């Protein structure tokens, strides 16, 4: 199992939710991965890349060849594709083994340009998941049925979270990313105290960046299914970016 890696150039995306009824990113995902390969970047899919909880076997067999084809190209170019396990793809914990240029991991400790960057999906800091995983899983499955009927439900939920958590952050005066519950920035701050320079989460579907302490940063790449945000790392320097074709 690989958790400690060294990469000078990496792109991080999260929450693709391939197979989800709302997800319609296959062509653009292929373009993004091909651009990353052509520009010499390794890529990390930081959790919930494949939505095992809200899909069907026929859908997965149709969608998975996209990643398999990309994996072959990464290997041909001597680059790596990392897959951090999230809560919608926990089944992949059974495959926490690694092959050349590909790794399933619970999290990654990245060393780049002399800096240390923690990459983790972040679901373990979601109080709703931690409090009762079985109930959380039930509602995730239920949400999948809603999405089949009304795919736009996803954006309504994100809009609701922006309002709810925005008010919570104002009330608590806690620094964090807009739309997120405050526990994620708090968790990032604890991880930074372990000697990391930056922390990258996914899970919340809210992209953003905040400097929690001087020269210590928390990033969230949001959901690639909703908007094409990603984290670009160049020699230890991280930035949140929005992808358009040809922009990497």
C-alpha positions as CSV (number, residue, x, y, z in Angstrom):
1,X,0.0,0.0,0.0
2,X,1.4,3.4,-1.1
3,X,0.8,6.4,1.1
4,X,4.1,8.3,0.9
5,X,4.9,9.6,-2.6
6,X,7.1,12.1,-4.4
7,X,5.8,14.1,-7.3
8,X,7.0,17.5,-8.5
9,X,4.0,18.0,-10.8
10,X,0.5,16.7,-10.0
11,X,-3.1,17.5,-10.6
12,X,-5.8,16.6,-8.1
13,X,-9.5,16.2,-8.8
14,X,-12.2,14.7,-6.7
15,X,-15.9,13.6,-6.6
16,X,-16.3,12.7,-10.2
17,X,-19.1,10.3,-9.2
18,X,-18.8,8.3,-12.5
19,X,-21.9,6.2,-12.8
20,X,-24.1,8.6,-10.9
21,X,-27.3,9.6,-12.7
22,X,-26.2,13.2,-12.5
23,X,-22.7,12.6,-13.9
24,X,-22.2,13.5,-17.5
25,X,-18.5,14.2,-17.7
26,X,-17.0,11.3,-19.7
27,X,-15.8,13.3,-22.7
28,X,-14.5,16.2,-20.7
29,X,-12.8,13.8,-18.2
30,X,-11.0,12.1,-21.1
31,X,-9.9,15.5,-22.4
32,X,-8.7,16.6,-19.0
33,X,-6.7,13.4,-18.4
34,X,-5.2,13.5,-21.9
35,X,-4.1,17.1,-21.3
36,X,-2.5,16.2,-18.0
37,X,-0.6,13.4,-19.7
38,X,0.6,15.6,-22.6
39,X,1.8,18.3,-20.1
40,X,3.6,15.7,-18.0
41,X,1.4,15.7,-14.8
42,X,0.6,12.8,-12.7
43,X,-3.0,12.8,-11.5
44,X,-4.7,12.0,-8.2
45,X,-8.4,11.2,-8.1
46,X,-9.1,12.2,-4.5
47,X,-12.1,10.0,-3.6
48,X,-15.6,9.2,-5.1
49,X,-14.2,8.9,-8.6
50,X,-16.5,5.9,-9.2
51,X,-19.8,6.2,-7.5
52,X,-20.3,2.6,-6.5
53,X,-23.2,3.6,-4.1
54,X,-25.4,5.3,-6.7
55,X,-24.9,3.3,-9.8
56,X,-25.6,-0.1,-11.4
57,X,-23.3,-2.7,-12.9
58,X,-24.4,-2.1,-16.5
59,X,-23.6,1.6,-16.1
60,X,-20.2,0.9,-14.5
61,X,-19.2,-1.5,-17.3
62,X,-20.0,1.3,-19.8
63,X,-18.1,4.0,-17.9
64,X,-15.0,2.2,-16.5
65,X,-13.1,1.8,-19.8
66,X,-12.5,5.6,-19.7
67,X,-10.3,5.3,-16.7
68,X,-8.6,2.0,-17.9
69,X,-7.6,3.6,-21.2
70,X,-6.2,6.7,-19.3
71,X,-4.3,4.4,-17.0
72,X,-2.5,2.8,-20.0
73,X,-1.5,6.2,-21.3
74,X,-0.1,7.3,-17.9
75,X,2.0,4.2,-17.8
76,X,3.2,4.7,-21.3
77,X,4.4,8.2,-20.4
78,X,6.0,7.2,-17.2
79,X,3.4,9.1,-15.1
80,X,1.3,7.9,-12.2
81,X,-2.5,7.8,-11.5
82,X,-3.4,7.7,-7.9
83,X,-6.8,6.9,-6.5
84,X,-7.7,7.9,-2.9
85,X,-10.7,6.0,-1.6
86,X,-13.8,8.0,-0.6
87,X,-17.1,7.2,1.0
88,X,-19.0,6.4,-2.2
89,X,-16.3,3.9,-3.2
90,X,-15.3,2.4,0.1
91,X,-15.4,-1.1,-1.6
92,X,-12.0,-0.2,-3.1
93,X,-10.5,-0.5,0.4
94,X,-10.2,-4.2,-0.5
95,X,-7.8,-3.2,-3.2
96,X,-5.3,-1.1,-1.2
97,X,-2.4,-2.6,-3.2
98,X,-0.3,-0.9,-5.8
99,X,1.0,-1.6,-9.3
100,X,3.5,0.3,-11.4
101,X,2.1,3.8,-12.0
102,X,-1.2,3.1,-10.3
103,X,-2.2,3.0,-6.6
104,X,-5.3,2.7,-4.5
105,X,-4.7,4.6,-1.2
106,X,-6.6,5.6,1.9
107,X,-4.7,9.0,1.8
108,X,-1.5,10.3,0.4
109,X,1.4,12.2,2.0
110,X,3.0,14.0,-1.0
111,X,6.5,15.4,-0.9
112,X,7.0,18.0,-3.6
113,X,9.5,20.8,-3.9
114,X,10.6,20.3,-0.3
115,X,7.0,20.7,1.0
116,X,4.6,18.2,2.5
117,X,1.1,18.0,1.2
118,X,-1.7,15.8,2.7
119,X,-4.2,14.5,0.2
120,X,-7.3,12.9,1.8
121,X,-11.0,12.6,0.7
122,X,-12.2,14.1,4.0
123,X,-15.3,12.0,4.7
124,X,-13.9,10.9,8.1
125,X,-14.4,14.5,9.2
126,X,-18.0,14.6,8.2
127,X,-20.0,14.5,11.5
128,X,-23.0,13.0,9.7
129,X,-21.0,10.1,8.4
130,X,-19.0,9.5,11.6
131,X,-22.1,9.7,13.9
132,X,-24.0,6.9,12.1
133,X,-22.4,5.5,8.9
134,X,-25.4,3.1,8.4
135,X,-27.9,5.9,8.4
136,X,-25.6,8.0,6.2
137,X,-25.3,5.2,3.7
138,X,-29.1,4.7,3.6
139,X,-29.7,8.3,2.7
140,X,-27.0,8.2,0.1
141,X,-28.7,5.3,-1.6
142,X,-32.1,7.1,-1.3
143,X,-30.5,10.1,-2.8
144,X,-29.5,8.0,-5.8
145,X,-33.2,7.3,-6.5
146,X,-34.1,11.0,-6.3
147,X,-31.3,11.7,-8.8
148,X,-32.7,9.2,-11.3
149,X,-36.0,11.1,-11.2
150,X,-34.7,14.6,-10.9
151,X,-31.0,15.0,-11.6
152,X,-31.2,18.8,-10.8
153,X,-31.7,17.8,-7.2
154,X,-27.9,17.8,-6.8
155,X,-27.6,21.5,-7.5
156,X,-30.5,22.3,-5.2
157,X,-28.7,20.5,-2.4
158,X,-25.4,22.4,-3.0
159,X,-27.4,25.7,-3.0
160,X,-29.0,24.7,0.3
161,X,-25.6,23.9,1.8
162,X,-24.2,27.3,0.7
163,X,-26.9,29.1,2.6
164,X,-26.9,26.8,5.7
165,X,-23.1,26.5,6.2
166,X,-22.5,30.2,5.2
167,X,-24.7,31.2,8.1
168,X,-23.0,28.7,10.4
169,X,-19.6,30.1,9.6
170,X,-20.7,33.7,10.3
171,X,-22.2,32.6,13.6
172,X,-19.0,30.7,14.7
173,X,-16.6,33.1,13.1
174,X,-14.6,30.1,11.9
175,X,-12.4,30.4,8.9
176,X,-13.2,28.0,6.1
177,X,-14.4,27.4,2.6
178,X,-17.7,28.9,1.5
179,X,-20.5,26.3,1.7
180,X,-18.6,23.9,4.0
181,X,-19.4,22.9,7.5
182,X,-16.7,24.3,9.9
183,X,-15.4,20.8,10.9
184,X,-13.5,20.4,7.6
185,X,-11.3,23.5,8.1
186,X,-10.8,22.5,11.7
187,X,-9.6,19.0,10.7
188,X,-7.3,20.5,8.1
189,X,-5.8,22.7,10.8
190,X,-5.1,19.7,13.0
191,X,-3.4,17.9,10.1
192,X,-1.3,21.0,9.3
193,X,0.0,20.9,12.9
194,X,1.6,17.5,12.1
195,X,4.2,19.1,9.8
196,X,2.3,19.6,6.6
197,X,2.4,22.7,4.5
198,X,-0.9,22.2,2.8
199,X,-4.0,19.9,3.1
200,X,-6.3,18.9,0.2
201,X,-9.7,17.5,0.8
202,X,-12.7,16.6,-1.5
203,X,-16.0,15.2,-0.3
204,X,-17.9,18.4,0.4
205,X,-18.4,19.4,-3.3
206,X,-17.4,23.0,-2.4
207,X,-14.2,24.2,-4.0
208,X,-12.0,26.8,-2.4
209,X,-8.8,27.7,-0.7
210,X,-8.0,29.4,2.6
211,X,-4.7,30.2,4.4
212,X,-5.4,28.8,7.9
213,X,-2.0,29.8,9.4
214,X,0.9,31.8,7.9
215,X,2.1,29.8,4.8
216,X,-0.2,26.8,5.8
217,X,-3.1,26.2,3.4
218,X,-6.3,24.2,3.1
219,X,-7.7,23.4,-0.4
220,X,-10.8,21.7,-1.5
221,X,-11.0,20.7,-5.2
222,X,-14.8,20.5,-5.0
223,X,-16.7,18.1,-7.3
224,X,-15.4,17.6,-10.9
225,X,-19.0,16.5,-11.6
226,X,-20.4,20.0,-10.8
227,X,-17.6,22.2,-12.0
228,X,-14.1,21.5,-13.4
229,X,-12.0,22.7,-10.5
230,X,-8.8,21.0,-9.7
231,X,-5.6,21.6,-7.6
232,X,-2.4,22.1,-9.5
233,X,0.9,21.3,-7.7
234,X,4.2,22.5,-9.2
235,X,7.3,21.9,-7.1
236,X,5.3,22.1,-3.8
237,X,3.3,25.2,-4.7
238,X,-0.4,24.5,-4.9
239,X,-3.2,26.5,-6.5
240,X,-6.9,26.0,-7.1
241,X,-7.7,26.2,-10.8
242,X,-10.7,25.9,-13.1
243,X,-10.2,23.7,-16.2
244,X,-11.2,24.6,-19.7
245,X,-10.0,22.7,-22.7
246,X,-6.4,23.5,-23.4
247,X,-5.9,25.4,-20.1
248,X,-3.6,23.1,-18.1
